[in-house]
Amino acid sequence: MLESYVTPILMSYVNRYIKNLKPSDLQLSLWGGDVVLSKLELKLDVLEQELKLPFTFLSGHIHELRIHVPWTKLGSEPVVITINTMECILKLKDGVQDDHESCGSSSTNRSTTESAKAAVKPRRIQQTTPDPDLPPGYVQSLIWRVINNVNIVINNLILKYVEDDIVLSVNITSAECYTVDEFWDRAFMDISATDLVLRKVINFSDCTVCLDKRNASGKIEFYQDPLLYKCSFRTRLHFTYDNLNSKMPSTIKIHTLVETLKLSITDQQLPMFIRIMQLGISLYYGEIGNFKDGENEDLVCHTKDVLGNISGAEDEIGHDMQYISPESYVQQDDDQQQGWVSWAWSFVPAIVGNDDEDGDFLGIDDGTTMNQHKSPAVKDPIVSIGFYCTKATITFKLTEMQAESSYYSPQKVKSKEVICWEQEGTTVEVLMSGEPFFDCQIGFVGCQALCLKGIMGIKDFEENMNRSDAEAYFFNCGENLSTKGMTYLTNSLFDYRSPENNGVHAEFILDAAAHKEMYTEIAGMQRFGAFYMDYLYTMESTSGKVLVSGNQPDVTSVKSEDFGHVQEMSTKTLIVGPLSLRLDSSAVHRIMKMIVCALEHEYEPYSKSKQDSVDGTKAMPSPEEVAALEEYIPTRITNFTILKCTVTIPMAEFNLLGHLLPVIMGQKSSSSLLNTTNIQPLRPLPCIQILVDKMALEHSMPMYAEQLVQTVSSLSQPSDNLLHYCYSHCYLKIFGFQAGLSSLDINGSYNSPVSVVSPFSTAVYGKMLKLPNYWSKRSHVAVKECIFELPSLTIQATRAQTFLMQAIWQSWAYTGNVSSPVVNEALVNEVFQPSGVKSKNPLPTLEGSIQNVELKYCSTSLVKCASGTMGSIKICAKAPGDGGKEKLIPLIQGPSDTRDLYSSKWLNESRKPESILAPDLFAFTIQIPQHKDYSYSSGAVLLASMQGLTVNIDPILYTWLTYQPQKRSSRPMQQEEQIT
């Protein structure tokens, strides 16, 4: 009797995806316990319909399929399904990059929705008609136990994606999925009343990812190095159910751990790799499909951050069934493509199975199905997806063609490693609860970058150079796992302290306010240390309606008066921990070479920005719509913070930027060949050091700019609040910025920096009007506006320090320098005095300071205007005086009271402004008209004013200007002096 229930289940799954199968032969083989099928063709249309991918299958076949059913031990041994060699080839759907119609009116969407519902109903009737009687309770529980313990083994899985000249292939030698116990060991488990949990493990062995370029005929002339070569990783799946009768889990956790990840990218693969990344971003934001420009459609229709264009079939079926099976979704046309996240969410049922689909196979008749699913739709499950990597490296290589000795031998590609990125403790976590909540957190504990071998014919880090490892590392951020610990695995399925590994139900924060309170910048840095990103999207209803997929109405048919009842929010927070960056010749040339390689392609963008065309048919908004906008406007907010940044810019030991900058600027590259040259490290190597305590960048923009601007611009007198949200705003704040001079000695250590720029803070604010063509008739509305504020700035330097900074600047400004530059050793010794040693003839120091500087820029459709003020300025000379005390000689100062100008007292005393309310030293305003066709002539206007300014010409200034360093040059390090 058991065979009569189990066999239809296995047959239905096999027959659903494989062509040309004879059910009679398959049934006889299953009753024998083993099935072997060879050379099978997959039903590509079924795969596309169920997966709802934005791709189409070009081919798909299975070399061999084995099914083993232990009929005598079905309650204690798993059914094993083995697939040997499965290959699928995909491509982007035809016309997916074409322009499509927008969401349009609600009536159009409702008609599309009705047609989608009509297409779904016959399919469900056809499925539920041939159902036999319901099996007994014991048999039904046994069947569920068999289903929960099915083992799937795939040997040699090959997936290929082709687009233009790109061929991306993924080859997995072996993948096995099986059920495990609470200790994650292989076992035959079942869901019980005391443990409503199902655990599974998927092991992937030897995953290889290749990225190659094909020619016009579709053939790959030569193969690049694999992006990823024989990488093994494991995935843990944890499903939590509310009760024994629940077929859909309430909580789903899918976490993957990779111990070692080694990526390799060549210069020819880099443009293709960036193209694949752009494809993923375009799919996420819905730019491929019917959304071309995220600001064109209705407010709720285009929830680009999470919602896609959801099929209206979901509304009707949700009232009739507890969960929607993958077959129930209608295959959408190209102009009805979903967003990436909506697709991912709709695919959750296929991962864990569903009650409706399996109930059909178990013999639930149509009437029973209707009675069973008249209960209210269950809430959306909480889905947690995590990726964790202990150590990862990304190596960038340069390739060159190498011909064999024989004329007919094929060309081979020889690659050379030039730069490497190392990363520890990487975490990528995604938390979803239906479509109204989406959160993504990315972080890593530590990272560093280093130079390898040579670049552009310069052998700076070859093996025979014997340079120290510390000189190769030019970027460092964060900590090591040895000191930080395994914090990146916190609350994951691989953390022994996590609730799931201790038999405790996990709690999730699904409220925006509580989420922000919990996941702060401090908490992110404590867990990771190098980098932390938190992207949160929420959609809340203020009208009392529940925004869940099961009960959610057709979003495309929501009326405009309901817009105010849905509040969307998108917040991105990015934090970079304390970092150190050294921009020497080796690092700069490697970074520039990567940029040049990334630009060497002819790919068309997936989505082109539309021209700002003004829609004159826009109706006037109603008072209710205006009130709703006044109450809440969806906004995207991005916060980017850098903590404790140190940037070192040494003198250029070689400079070949003349071969790279023209390509970056859009010009043709130089075709001249570069000769191989050995570069000896130059010591001492002067450098400029920049230290910043904190940099904070805040950016905000409306989520649906076009619809908002159309509505606000149609108002006769829009409020300041509505105008504010029609701009994109950017606010940059810099705290504790300072700069100085240092030197790298022969031992590889830096001297104590000599201060040139004293610590100061500054801020820049700018805003830009979205879609300015809608405001062309309103000359008082600012198109661009920028404000710069500088409370104080002090710069001091001796003449020797200015000579040294000039030498560093010239080493970078004069391109084409291959040989090591010459550094005046006497000049370096004069700048960097040994501690405790006083110079016999100390040089005077020139110091300048300005206070209360404010600059403003504003442009409208008629004029451009700039204005600025400076509170005060002071330039003085510091020279040694009597008794070892420093003498301060003012040279330029203002504003100042010049009434006692000719008295000796005035020359000796230090003058300060009487108060902070004193008038500014300098103020100016300039207005320039835009190029318009006016009937009258209009010219620029300049207004300027200055308060009292005094200038004192002192002999010390002549001494500072006429200083000339002694000519004694340093030399590159000899071989015996180099650090080993």
Stockholm file with secondary structure:
# STOCKHOLM 1.0

chainA/1-980         MLESYVTPILMSYVNRYIKNLKPSDLQLSLWGGDVVLSKLELKLDVLEQELKLPFTFLSGHIHELRIHVPWTKLGSEPVVITINTMECILKLKDGVQDDHESCGSSSTNRSTTESAKAAVKPRRIQQTTPDPDLPPGYVQSLIWRVINNVNIVINNLILKYVEDDIVLSVNITSAECYTVDEFWDRAFMDISATDLVLRKVINFSDCTVCLDKRNASGKIEFYQDPLLYKCSFRTRLHFTYDNLNSKMPSTIKIHTLVETLKLSITDQQLPMFIRIMQLGISLYYGEIGNFKDGENEDLVCHTKDVLGNISGAEDEIGHDMQYISPESYVQQDDDQQQGWVSWAWSFVPAIVGNDDEDGDFLGIDDGTTMNQHKSPAVKDPIVSIGFYCTKATITFKLTEMQAESSYYSPQKVKSKEVICWEQEGTTVEVLMSGEPFFDCQIGFVGCQALCLKGIMGIKDFEENMNRSDAEAYFFNCGENLSTKGMTYLTNSLFDYRSPENNGVHAEFILDAAAHKEMYTEIAGMQRFGAFYMDYLYTMESTSGKVLVSGNQPDVTSVKSEDFGHVQEMSTKTLIVGPLSLRLDSSAVHRIMKMIVCALEHEYEPYSKSKQDSVDGTKAMPSPEEVAALEEYIPTRITNFTILKCTVTIPMAEFNLLGHLLPVIMGQKSSSSLLNTTNIQPLRPLPCIQILVDKMALEHSMPMYAEQLVQTVSSLSQPSDNLLHYCYSHCYLKIFGFQAGLSSLDINGSYNSPVSVVSPFSTAVYGKMLKLPNYWSKRSHVAVKECIFELPSLTIQATRAQTFLMQAIWQSWAYTGNVSSPVVNEALVNEVFQPSGVKSKNPLPTLEGSIQNVELKYCSTSLVKCASGTMGSIKICAKAPGDGGKEKLIPLIQGPSDTRDLYSSKWLNESRKPESILAPDLFAFTIQIPQHKDYSYSSGAVLLASMQGLTVNIDPILYTWLTYQPQKRSSRPMQQEEQIT
#=GR chainA/1-980 SS CHHHHHHHHHHHHHHHHBSSCCHHHHHHHHHTTEEEEEEEEBCHHHHHHHHCCSEEEEEEEEEEEEEECCGGGTTTSCCEEEEEEEEEEEEECTTTTSCCCCCCCHHHHHHHHHHHHHHHHHHHHHHHTTCCCCCCHHHHHHHHHHHHTCEEEEEEEEEEEEETTEEEEEEEEEEEEEEECTTSCBCCCCCCSSCCEEEEEEEEEEEEEEEEECCTTSCCSSCCCCSEEEEEEEEEEEEECSSTTCCSCSEEEEEEEEEEEEEEEETTHHHHHHHHHHHHHHHHTTTTTTCSSTTSSCTTTTCTTTCCCCCTHHHHHHTTCSSCCGGGSCCCCGGGCCCHHHHHHHTHHHHHCCHHHHHHHHTCCHHHHHHHTTSCCCCCCEEEEEEEEEEEEEEEEEEEEECCSSTTSCCEEEEEEEEEEEEEEEEEEEEEETTTEEEEEEEEEEEEEEECEEETTEEEECGGGCCCHHHHEEEEEECCHHHHCSGGGTTSTTCTTSGGGGTCCCCCCCCHHHHHHHSCHHHHHHHCSSEEEEEEEEEEESSSCCCCTTTCCCGGGCCGGGGGGEEEEEEEEEEECSEEEECCHHHHHHHHHHHHHHHCCCCCCSSCCCCCCCCTTCCCCCHHHHHHHHHCCCEEEEEEEEEEEEEEEECCSCBCGGGTHHHHTTSCCCCCCCCCEECCCBSSEEEEEEEEEEEEEEEEEETTHHHHHHHHHTSSSCCHHHHHHTEEEEEEEEEEEEEEEEEECTTSCBCCCEEEEEEEEEEEEEEEESSGGGGTTCTTSCSEEEEEEEEEEEEEEEHHHHHHHHHHHHHHHSTTBCSCCCCBHHHHHHHSCCTTCCCSSCCCEEEEEEEEEEEEEEECSSEEEEEEEEEEEEEEEEEECGGGCEEEEEEEEESCCCTTTTSHHHHHSCCCCSCTTSCCSEEEEEEEECSCCCSSCCCCEEEEEECCCEECCCHHHHHHHTCCCCCCBCCBCCGGGSCC
#=GC SS_cons         CHHHHHHHHHHHHHHHHBSSCCHHHHHHHHHTTEEEEEEEEBCHHHHHHHHCCSEEEEEEEEEEEEEECCGGGTTTSCCEEEEEEEEEEEEECTTTTSCCCCCCCHHHHHHHHHHHHHHHHHHHHHHHTTCCCCCCHHHHHHHHHHHHTCEEEEEEEEEEEEETTEEEEEEEEEEEEEEECTTSCBCCCCCCSSCCEEEEEEEEEEEEEEEEECCTTSCCSSCCCCSEEEEEEEEEEEEECSSTTCCSCSEEEEEEEEEEEEEEEETTHHHHHHHHHHHHHHHHTTTTTTCSSTTSSCTTTTCTTTCCCCCTHHHHHHTTCSSCCGGGSCCCCGGGCCCHHHHHHHTHHHHHCCHHHHHHHHTCCHHHHHHHTTSCCCCCCEEEEEEEEEEEEEEEEEEEEECCSSTTSCCEEEEEEEEEEEEEEEEEEEEEETTTEEEEEEEEEEEEEEECEEETTEEEECGGGCCCHHHHEEEEEECCHHHHCSGGGTTSTTCTTSGGGGTCCCCCCCCHHHHHHHSCHHHHHHHCSSEEEEEEEEEEESSSCCCCTTTCCCGGGCCGGGGGGEEEEEEEEEEECSEEEECCHHHHHHHHHHHHHHHCCCCCCSSCCCCCCCCTTCCCCCHHHHHHHHHCCCEEEEEEEEEEEEEEEECCSCBCGGGTHHHHTTSCCCCCCCCCEECCCBSSEEEEEEEEEEEEEEEEEETTHHHHHHHHHTSSSCCHHHHHHTEEEEEEEEEEEEEEEEEECTTSCBCCCEEEEEEEEEEEEEEEESSGGGGTTCTTSCSEEEEEEEEEEEEEEEHHHHHHHHHHHHHHHSTTBCSCCCCBHHHHHHHSCCTTCCCSSCCCEEEEEEEEEEEEEEECSSEEEEEEEEEEEEEEEEEECGGGCEEEEEEEEESCCCTTTTSHHHHHSCCCCSCTTSCCSEEEEEEEECSCCCSSCCCCEEEEEECCCEECCCHHHHHHHTCCCCCCBCCBCCGGGSCC
//
